[in-house]
Amino acid sequence: MAAWTCCASPAMAVLELVIVAALLIVQAGAELTRVEHTPKTEGSLSILAVGDWGRRGQFNQTLVAEQMGVMGEKLDIDFIISTGDNFYDDGIANTSDPLFKESFTNIYTADSLQKPWTNLILCVLVVLGNHDYTGNALAQQDPAILEVDSRYNSVNKSFIVGAGVADFFLVDTSPFIQKYWNNSKYDWREVAPLTTYIDNLIQDLDDALTESTASWKIVVGHHPISSGCEHGNTSELVQLLLPVLKANTS
């Protein structure tokens, strides 16, 4: 995970972002599923974002969750975004997999985090990472997951959250990465054929960004476009996704 660059016009209302992982901000729909969140009365918006967290509380996940609770209360957050790799090492097997509670429900226990992570009363808005795809990727979009924890909202593999001053475009980046397609452990149901899936996603994102009238357009994905870290740049996103973002930046 690495942060994407910011290219947004000045907000017409206060937009508070507490970034714990990666967000891409570009200048902010079409065929993508859209859900709406009503911002606070004064028009402000406060969110938390987190990624690569699904570790049964290990690797400081519990400590991060505690601080998320502190900041969630301080900022009176509207919702939480997860940028993927929600369950290590290989996603969840099904909606009753105990790993779900061990890495999510039993970890994010602070009162301020008991909002739907995208139920849009207070919820978690979720996209998938590559580790989620090596499990049952569709289980995280199964409505039955809400019966386990109503905060967990993976509306679709790619979707839009309209939140007044900002539109959030959550993009499924794993299918862009060619090396994953050469590995049989990935769950590509409802993704293949690849070319059609990516072409449609790029067109839908372009249309949605063009049509958005929000002051802020925030595009969220699991993989970095540019990164100085271990994994480096993601060449497929540089080639296929970056042009769409540049075309919709002013």
Secondary structure, 3 states (H helix, E strand, C coil): CCCCCECCCCCCCCEEEEECCCCEEECCCCCCEEEECCCCCCCCEEEEEECCCCCCCCCCHHHHHHHHHHHHHHHCCCEEEECCCCCCCCCCCCCCCHHHHHHHHCCCCCHHHCCCCCCCCCCEEECCCHHHHCCCHHHHHCCCHHHHCCCEECCCCCEEEEECCEEEEECCCHHHCHHHHCCCCCCCCCCCCHHHHHHHHHHHHHHHHHHCCCCEEEEECCCCCCCCCCCCCCHHHHHHCHHHHHHCCC
